[in-house]
């Protein structure tokens, strides 16, 4: 990773920051560390970085009050909007599963293979657009415009699914839906990393991903209501009403988001000058380098090159791929739950509890991961539970054990996935273009599993779906092994940083420093 040269700080500024850390401590102290050790590390980190003028003579207590107020202001504007946007993003992507129970196969005369292809083809467009979209977002620096615009487009395309009359039309609509939806999730991951420090990112990522989990619960409830009360209304089938209602809701919410979302810290107009300077300084302080400065400094190809030449990218890619692959059951969750033997309405209602539990588990897991600064066990633990659930699902068709396994499948995979996403940003902190490319690339490759997974859930495989459950179990095991390998790699690199050796992809020591205080989170 290319280091940004900085000039040496004056000794009084270094000492000032040392005292600040001695007074306030660190919110995410490593086990066994002391405030004095953190203060010493902080003095190394701040060498060469110049804090805003108004912060230099501010006490630690006043700074904390100001920073808490800033985070609350940012959270209030950013988090509710991106959660609602992601709820609709996920609903519009996955409502094809509920549409199956509402009769789309019969109305469009789809074969089992054609339906499975309509599910998988979305991810082809989704994969193609993620990296270009994230690099473009980084270049433009206007997420408050870019993301809602993409949202309007995918809402229109989703609603247009109701007009499909055959397999060809459905396949075309699904491809373009994935192409446009690709902008949102990796864009939001990068977006969050431009506002929050590493110790804050896991929790915010969990908050974002709670949108997917909430959508899983609500989409089943909405589909049940539409299927029960609107089938045939005005001559329109229930599955068509499903796409129309959810697509129109997406467009309406997107227009509102134009007036709510912030841009990047340097380009957000509703922050005061002091708040803007503090928002930028928090990120500099966290890593030891500046983050997003301006669109002229964001190189498409340089960021991609740095990401693709960092071996950690590929380890994290395999880890994330295997977690997502083990969770592809969620793309067909209504069909899997239907194997319990209940009617369509009850089946859709039974899909909600696992997602509600997933919201709670994911929140607790991510919060604890941020509080402790630990990543590995917060990924490996849930994935170990996932392995057990897939073994149960593959070996029994009894209603009690099978639904018990379904209840734990969703929480275990999603809670691990959220922490893994934060681990990516933590491991590739700078420059922003590299982080944007890495997040998009890893997320794109990880979703490749959704292309082949569609063919593991044919109607003929019900009720056990043994092949699918075995494959999910194997990929969960590989994710545990890959996470373990990533931990060993980062521990080794941290030891090199402690010795003052150069580490590619890290924030290395500057001239005059014996070692950088930057450490990869493990």
N, C-alpha and C positions, 0 to 999 in steps of 0.2 A: 504494500500500500504506500502510495506517495505521501511523504510527510510535508506539511505546510510549514515553511520556515517562519520562525517567530523570534522577535528580539528578546533579550533578557529583561526580566522584570527588576524593578528597584527592590532593594532588600526590605524596605519598610512595607511594601505591598505584600511581599511574601510573608513577612512576619504577621501582618494584619490578618491574612487568610489563615495562617497557622493558629492564631488566637481565636479566630471565629470558629474553627473546627474544635479547638480545645473546649470552648464554651458550649457549643451546640451538639457536638458529636455527630454521628452519621446515622441516618434512618435505616440503613441496611448494613450495619457493621457485620463483618465476617466473624464467624465463631472464633473465639479466642483472641480477637484483636482488642486493642484498647483505644481510647479516644486520643491518647498521645500519639500512638502509632498512626492513627488516621490523620492526625494533624500534621505529622511529619510527611506523610504521603501527600497530603493536600498541598503542602508548601512546594513539593517537587512538581506537582501537577500544575500549579499556577504560575510557575516560572515561565516567563515569556508571554503570558496572557494578561491583558489589561482589563479590569472590571470597569463597568460604567462609573462615571464620576460620583453619582449620587450614592453608590453603594460603599464607597471607600471609607467613609466616616460613620457608617450605619452600624449599630449594634446588632449582635446575632439575633436578639429577640425581635427587634424592629424588622430585620430582614425576613425572619420567619413569618411574621404577621403579614408582610407584604407578599411573600411568596405563596402563602396559603390562600390569600385573597385572589391572587392571580390564577392559581390552579382552579379555584372554584369558578371563577369567571370563564375560564377556558372550558372546563368540564361542562358547565351549564349550556354553553353555546354549541359545543362539539359533540359530546357523547350522546345526548338524546337524539340528535339528528342522524348520526351515523348508525345508531342502533335501529331506528325506524327504517332507514334506507336499506340496511342489511336484512331486516325482516322481510321486506318486500322483494329484495334481490333473491333471497333464498326461496321464497314462496313462488315467485315467477319462474324460477329455474326448476323446482321440484314438483310443481302442481300436476305435472304429467302423471305422477304416480297415483294421485287421488283421482285424476281424470279416468284412469283405467278402471277404477271401481265404479265410476259414474257412467261408463258405457262408451268411451271413445273408440275402443277396439271394434265394437259392433257397428257403430254409426259410420266409421270410415273403412270398414271391412279390412282391418289390419290383421295380418298374420302375426304370430308370436314374434317372429324374427323382425318384422317391420316395426313392431312396437319397441322392441329392444334397441333397434337401430335409431329410432327417434329419440330415445333416451341418451344413447352414447354420442350421437352426432353433435349434440350441444357442446360437448367437451372438446370436440375438434376445433370449433371456432373459439372456444374459451382458451385453449392452449395457444393458438396462433397469435392472439392479440395481447396477451398479458405483458410480455417484455416491452414491446413497442409502446403500449399504453403507459406503463410506469415511467419509462424514460421520457415520454412526451409530457407527462404530468410534472416530472422533476424539472424539465426544461421550461415549461410555461410558468410554474409557480403560482397557479390560480386554481387550486382544488375546489374552491367555492363556486366556480363556474363550470369547471370540467366535469366533476362528478355528478351534479344534478342534470347537466345536459345529457350525459350518458344514461342517466336514470330515465329521463323522458323517452329516449329512444327505445330502451328495452321495455318500458311500459307499453308503448304503442305496438311493438312487435309481439309482446305477450298477448295483448288483447286481440291481435289479428289472428291468433291461433284459432279463435272461435269460428273464423271464416273458412277454415280448411275443410275440404271435402274428400280428400284422398291422401294416400300415403306420401306422394311426392310433395304436396303442399305442406304437409306436416314436417317433413324432413327439412325443407327449405327454411321454414320459419324457425325451427329449432336450431339450425346451424347459425343463422344470423342473430338469434337471441343470445347464444353463447358468445358470439363475436363481440357483441356490445356489452354484455354483462361482465366480460373479462376485465373491464376497466376498474370495477368497483373494489373487490376484496383485496387484491394485492396493492391497489392504490391506497386503500384505507390503512393497511399495515404500514406502508411507507409514510403516509400522512401522520399517523400517530407518533411514529419515531421522530418526526420533525418538531413535535411539540413537547414530548415527555422524556425525562431522563430514563436511564436503564432500569433504575430501581422502581420506577413508576409504570414501566411499559407492560409488564406481565398482567397487572390488574386491568389496565385499560384495554389490552388485547382481549382479555376475558369478557370485559363489558361489551366490546364490539361483537365477539363471537356469540354472546348470549342472544344476539339478534337471530342467528341461525337456529339456536335451540328453541327460542320462543316461537319462531316461525314454524318449527316442527310440531309444536303443540297446537298453535292456533290454526295452522293449515288444515290439520285433521278436523278440528272443530268447525271451521268455516265450510270445509268440504261436506261434512256430515249435514250441516244446516242446509246448504244448497241442494245436496242430493235428496234430502227429505222434503223440502218445501218448494223448490223452484223447478224441478224437472218437468219440462213441457210448458212452462209459463211462457206466454206469447209465442208459442211454437218453437221455443229454443230448449235444447237439451240441457241437463244439469251440468255436464262437463263444459259446454259453451258458456253458460252463465259464470262458471268458475273462472275461466280465462278473462271474460269481460270485466267482471267485478274487480278482480285483483289487478288487472292491467290498468284500468281507469284510476284505481286508488294509487297506484305507483306514480302515474303522471301528475296527479293532484299534489301528492307529497313532494315530488321533485321540484315543482314550482315554488313551494314554500321554502325549500332548502336553499334556494338562491339568496334568501334574505337572512339566513341563520348561520350558515357555515363560515368559519374563518378561513383565510388563506394560510400562508406560512407566517411564522412570527414576524419576519421583516416586512411582509406585505399585507398585514391585517390592519385595516383602517380604524376599527372600533376599539383598539387598545390605545391607551395614552402613551406618550413617548417613553415615560419611565417603565410602564408595563412591557412595552415592546423591547426595550433594552434588557430588562430583567429576563424576559422569555428567551432571548437570544443567549444571554450570559449563562443561564442555567444549563444549557446544552454544552456550551464551551467548557464550563466548570466540570461537568460530568465526565467528559472524555479527555479534555486537554487540547481540543481543536475546535474551530468554528464549524458550524453546520451549514445549512443552505444560506448562501449570501445573495445570489442574484442569478437570473437566467443565463447571463453571458458566461458564467463560470461552470455551468452544468454541461458536460460533454456526454452525448449519447454513447459514443463508442468507447471512450476512456472508461466510463463506469462499467460498461458491459465487459470490457477486456479485463479490468481488475477483478470483477466477480468470477469470470470464467477461468482465470489463471490462479485462483485461490483454491487449494485442495479442500479446504473446509467446506466450500460450497457444495461439493459433491457428496461429502459425508452427510451434511445436513439435508441434502436433497434425498438421499436414500432413506434417511430417518423419516422425513416427512412423507415421502412416497409410501412407505410401508404403513405408517399410521393411517393415512388417507385410504390406502388399499384395504386395510382391515376394517375400515368404517364404511365401505361402499354399500353395506347392507342398508344404510339409511336411505339410499336412492330408491329402494324397493320395500321400504319398511311397511307400508300398508299391505302389500302383497304377502309379506312374511307373516304379519300379524293375522291376516285372513286365514292362515293355515290353522288357527285355533278353532275355526269352525263356526264363527258367528256371522251374522249378516253384515252387509256393507256399512250400514250406519253405525252399528256397535263397533265394528272393526276400526273405523275412522276415529271413534271416540277413544278406543284403547291405545291408539298411537300417541295420545297426548301425555299420559303419565311418565313414560321414559324420558321425554324431553323436558318436562318440568323438573324431574330429578336431576337431569343433566345440567340444567341452569344452576341449581344449588351446588352440586359437586364441583362444577367448573369454577364457580365463584370462589369456593373455599380453597380449592387446589391452587388457583392462580394467586389468590391473596397470600396464602402461606408461602408460595414460591417467591413472591416479591418481598415478603417480610424477612425471610431467611436469606434471600439472595441465591438460593439453590435452584438448580434446574433439573439435574439428572434424575433424582429420585422422584420428582414430581411428574416425570414422563414415564419412567420404567415401572413405577408402582401401578398407575392406572392401566398400562398396557398389559401387565401381568394379570390383572383382573379380567381384561378383555380376552386373554387366552383361555381362561377358565370358562367364560361365558360361551365361547364358540365351541368348546369341547362339549358342553352341556347341550347346546342347540343341535350339534351334529349327531348326538348319540341317543336322543329321546324325542318322542313326539307327544309325550304326556303334557297336558295343558299347564299344570302348575309349574314344573321345572322349566318348561319352554318359555313361558311368559316371564318367569324370574330371570332367565338369561337375557331376554329382550329388554327387561327393565335396566339391566346393568351394561348391555352393549353400548348404548348411546352415551351414558355418562363417562364410562371408562375411556373410550376412544376420544371423545371431544375434549375432555379435561386434559388429556395428554397433548392433544394437538395444539391447544391454546398456548401451553407453556413452550412447546417446540417452536411456535411462531415467534415468541418473544426471544427465544434462544438465538434465532437467526439474526435478529436486529442487534442483540447483545454481542454476538460474535463478529459481526461485520459493521462496526459503528460508523466508519468514515471511509471515503467521502460519501456524500449523500447519493451521488449517481451510482456508486457501487452498491450501496445498500438497496436502492430502488431496483437495480437490475437483479441482484441476488434474490430479493423477495419475490419478484415476478417470475424469475426462472424456476426457483424451487417450487413455488405454488403451481406453476404451469405443469411442470413435470409430475408433481405429486398427483395432479388430477388426471393424468393419463390412465390411471387405474380405473377411472369411471368409464372409459371407453370399452375395455374388455369385460368389466364387471357386469355390464348390461346383459351379456350372454350367459352369465352364470345363474340367472334367475328365470329360466323359461317356465311356462306353466307346467310342463311335464316334470319339472324337478320338485314340485310341491308334493307333500308338505315339509319334507325334511330339509330340502336344499343343501344336501350333504356336501356336494362339491364346493359350493360357495362358502360354507362354514369352515371347511377344511382349509381352503385357500386363505380365508380371513385369519384363521388361527396361525397359519405359517407366516404370513406377513407381519402379524403381531409379534411373533417370536423374533423375526429378523429385525424389527424396530428396536426391540430390547437389546439385541446384540450390537446394532449400529449405534444406539445411544451410549452403550458402554464404551465402544471404540472412540466416540467423540469425546467422552469424558477423559479417557487416557491421553488423547491428543492435546486437549486443552490444559490438562495438568502439566504435561511436558512443556508446553509453550509458556505457561506461567512461570515455571522454574527458570526457563531461559530469560524471561523478562526480569525476574528477581536478580539474576546474575548480570544484568545490563547488556545481554546479547540482543542483536537485532532479530526481530520476529516479523516476518511478512504478514501483513494484514492487521497488525496491532498498532497502537499509538506508542511509538518507540521513544526512548530518551532523546532529549534535545542536547545540543552542545553545552557542555558544562555539567550535565547531570550524570550521576553514576548509574541510575536506573530510572525507568518510567514507573509511575505508580499504577498505570493501567493494568488490569488483570481481566482475563476472560472469565465470565461467570460459568461455573460448573455445577 
